[in-house]
Amino acid sequence: MPDVVSANLVKEITAKKKEIGAVLSQTATSAQLNAVGDPINTSGKFLGKLVYNTTSNLLAVAQGPLAADAWRNPATGTVTHNPV
C-alpha cells in the first residue's frame, strides 16, 4: 500500500511542480532505466538521484553515478532496475 500512496503523491506533486518548485528532475520508463546506454544512465546520474518511473508509477533512486549502477525502490530498498 505505501507504494500506491507514494505513486499517487508523486503524480500530484509532478502535476503541480510549477506551483511548488521542481521536486523531481526527471521521469523515465522501465526500459530506459534498464538500458545502460540510455541518457538516464549516462548523463547526470549520481548517487541518490530520484527518478519517477512512468511505467510502474514508482520512484527509483540511483545507487551510484555509473551507467551500470542499479536503481532501487526507495520505499522497499529492493533493486528494481539493473542497467545492462
Residue, then its C-alpha position, 0 to 999 in steps of 0.5 A: m500500500p505505501d507504494v500506491v500512496s507514494a505513486n499517487l503523491v508523486k503524480e500530484i506533486t509532478a502535476k503541480k511542480k510549477e506551483i511548488g518548485a521542481v521536486l523531481s528532475q526527471t521521469a523515465t520508463s522501465a526500459q530506459l532505466n534498464a538500458v545502460g546506454d540510455p541518457i538516464n544512465t549516462s548523463g547526470k546520474f549520481l548517487g541518490k538521484l530520484v527518478y519517477n518511473t512512468t511505467s510502474n508509477l514508482l520512484a527509483v533512486a540511483q545507487g551510484p553515478l555509473a551507467a551500470d549502477a542499479w536503481r532501487n525502490p526507495a520505499t522497499g530498498t529492493v533493486t528494481h532496475n539493473p542497467v545492462 
